[in-house]
Amino acid sequence: MTPATNLAVAAALCVVLAVFLRPRRGLLWRWLRTRRATERVRIEDALKHLYDREYARAPATLDSLARVLVIGRDEATRLAARLEALGLLVSEQDQLRLTSEGCSYALRVIRIHRLLESYLAERTGISESEWHLRADQLEHRVTAAEAERLSAELGNPSYDPHGDPIPTANGAMPARRGVPLPALKTGAIARIIHVEDEPDEVYAQLVAARLSPGVVIRVLESEPARMRIEAELQEHVLPPVVGANLTVEPIGDVVERVLPDRRLSSLAVGQQATVVDISAACRGAERRRLLDLGVVPGTIIRAELVSTAGDPIAYRIRGAMIALRNAQADLIHVKMQSGRAPGDDNGDRVGQERMQA
């Protein structure tokens, strides 16, 4: 080869080596970083699963690990061996158990995950069905310091939006409480304290039914094949596999005094009602907006105008005309009143009305 050819080949080789071996930005470095990140994600997901099984007092095995992480049994075996080498778990008679170090690590990841779900629920407009997936994607990138700042910003919550306890920064986890919904008998009244977010198909049914922590339910019928309940003025029929994903705390008959008799969306024009509460399923920005508009217990609301399409409807709230869509009005629970709301006598003058979107 000519000297010029040799020089060109050498230059090309230098370029290739630079592309592959350049510190921090080369392809080899990127591949190693991705591999390490993937391994960390798998390790942390495995630790979460092992802790969840222990918290539920259920055995964790190689098969359960493979099923949750969607990997083969051989790969699950290698992962368990890696965790054992790191001192994070011990294997006893085909069962996997976390060490104290593994438990602490798992609790850190769970704390970050549940804080992220709380943030997504309270500070964003992201759909409830996406909270878990988004938190899964983000939890491995959040540092302990960032988690503490997030917790402080949220007011240091004790439970996430599904009702799962959030471990403290010191790793303390509240004890289990409540009973599965199917354990209740006909006539029982209880408050939902936890909604299991897996499997996705069952969780989607619960989200659609607006059965979330804080919602008060009454058991109308309890049979082995189904449960019929009333929640927030609506009746639901739940098969056992769905009902078992709800954990409740019986609260007795004292709730009778505070139950509303209808939703705001059911008011006809000219009718008025007193706000009893806002659905527990209404969270974050949507809930804050209603509170800012004066939708609080004791407020009298009057239905004034219906749009041509029937949605939205204009309501008079504390002297202002507020347009609410039916989906929003469904979340406001009221008791019927008769006559006009106090102070509204001069409110019908168009020039004095304030319309707020």
Phi, psi and omega in degrees: 000152180283159177305323180296319179296315179300319180295319180295318179297317180297319179296317179297320179296321178297320179296315180299314180297322179295319180297320184275324190250000181304126182304130174072336183240349180291162182298322179296316178297318179297319180296317179295320179297316180297319180296317179295320180296318179297319179296318179296317179300314181295319179298314183291322176295322178295316180298319177300316181297315181297320179292317179302320179294318179294319180296325179274003181057042178238149182288144173253129182229174176298323180294317180293324178295316179296320182294315183290320182272357180056055177228166178287163182294324179298318179292323177296323178296317178295321179294317178297320178296322178295316179296322179292321179295330179278357180077022184261343177209163172232149180253125181228109177051054177070006176248145183255132181226136180288143168280174178298323177292319178295322179295317179297318179296315180300318181294326177296317180293317180297319178300313180298315181301312185286330173293320178296317177299320178297318178297314181298323181287320188266334189241359180228170176261018182293139182300145180303326182290348183256352185303312185296313181297315181297318179296322176301321182287330186264335191300331184280352182256353186267130179278166179298320180295318178296324179296321180292323176295319179296317179299315179297320179298326182273359181086024179051063182295151179264337181226148177275176185295347176270353183095004177284138179292143178262119178302147176286170178298336179270002177089011178281137181236125178301151179290158177294149178214167178083176180225156176296145180308318181298347179283346181281151178261164179305134180095347182290147176241134184209165176247133177291129179243348179204138175237118178288130185263013174222144359287161185301321184296318180290317180299321179300323178295320180291321178296315180298327180275359181058040176263100186226166179306136181100341180286134178269132181237154174236131180277116179270330180203134180231107180232157180303327184272342182193162172233137176245121183231160171246130179219122178052050173070017179227142181266141179226141173249120185241129171290160183305321183295332178277314180300327181294344179275002177249129174252135186228162172238119177300139182234359174078188187278354183300337181293343183305325187288342185245002180289131175287171178246358178191172173265154180301327183296343182276352181291136172274160179303132181096343178274154178222157184209162179258133180293129174263312177193176173251139182309140176296341179284349179270116187228173170059222185299323181296318179293317180298323180297316180297319178295320179296330179282355180095013179276087180228160180308132180099342179290135177266129182237137181238132176282125187247310187221144175246131179292164181305322181277353181089355182204118013274180176239141178268128179241146174267118182233113180053044175086353180251150175268120185241128177270121178236137174284158183301324180297328177284315181296332176299334184275355182255119182261133188224166169242138184295144173237164174245152178081196184263156176288139179303139176083001183263005187300325182263005188281347184281348180292122187304321183296339182261356183280142176243119179263129178236134181285000000 
